[in-house]
Structure formats: structure tokens, C-alpha cells
Amino acid sequence: MICTVTFVRCWSSGRGRSRIASSRTAITSWARGDNVTKTGARYDNDYCLVFRLESGKIKEVREYCDSILTEQALGRFPEPRRRAAG
């Protein structure tokens, strides 16, 4: 499948730089955070968000980032819940 992607916008705000690209079925956003946690630690993660579109509406959102950096800045992720059999 060939997908045509249109570069929509590129802008810079503060230390971060973001980009957005779109097609008929998806919008992808790349961004860099410029954050400080409640404890004063820096948390400057890189993100990629993919919005999948269907009939002009957002059907699915996926966020990709450095999960190790997230845990270092914000603490360990909770253990996943295990589903009961059946």
C-alpha cells in the first residue's frame, strides 16, 4: 500500500521542536517535551503520536516515547493486571 503524506507544519517553541504530517488515514506528530516534575527533576522526553482516522474521526491514538526516561523521571510503572482465566 502506498500512502501519500503531506508535511503540514513545523514550528519551534522554547527548547522543543515539533513536526506534524498527515494523510487521509493518519496524522503523525513528533514533539519534544520541556518539563519539570513536582520534585524538580527535568523530564524532556521525545514523543511520536499517531492518530488513525476513520470517516473523518479519530479511531485510535498511539503514543511512543522513551519509557525508561519516563520511569526515571516519574517512577516505576504499575504492574499490569492479570486477567482471570475464562
N, C-alpha and C positions, 0 to 999 in steps of 0.2 A: 504494500500500500504506500503510495506517495502522498505526503502531506505538505501542503503549501503553508509556510509560516511567514507571517508578516511582522517585521520589527515595528513595534508601536511607539515605544518611548524609552529614553534613557535619561536619568536625572541623578543629581548628586545632592545629598542633604547632609550637612555636617561631615562626619568621618565616613559615613556609609555610601555605597553606590548601589543603585538598583536598576534592573532591566525588566522589561515586560515584553513577551512575544505572544502572538495569538494566531489561531487558525479557526476554522469553522467549528471544530470539535473540542478545542482546548485552549486554555490561557496558562502560560507559564510565567512565573515571577521569580526573579533571583534578587535576593536582598542581603544586606549585612546589618546586623543589629549593632546598636550603640547603647548599651545598657549597663546599669549598676544594680546589683542585688540589694536587698534590705540590709545585708551585712556589710555592704560597701565593696564587694568583690566585682571586678569587671566581668561582664558576660557579653561578649561580642561575637555571636555565632553567625555563620553563613547559612542562608536558607534558600531552598528551592520549593516553591509551592506550585502544584499542578492542579488546575481546576478543569475537570472534564465536563463538557457541556452536552446537553441533550435537549432538543426542541427549544433552544434559546435559554435554558435554565441550567444552573449548576447541579450536576448529578452526583459528583464525587469531588472531594478535595483530599490531596495527599501533600504532606509536609515532610521535607527531607532536611536534616541538619546534622551537625556533629553531636551525636548523643553522648559521647564521652565528655566533651566540653560541657554539655548541659548538666550531666551528673556532677562534674567537678564544681560547677558554679552553684547549682541548686540542690544537690543531694541525690542520693540513690533513688532510682525509680522504684515504685512499689512492685512487689512480686505479682505476676499475673495470676488471676483467679483460675482455679481449675474447675472445669465443668464436671458435674456428676455424670456417671455413665447412664445411658438410657435416654 
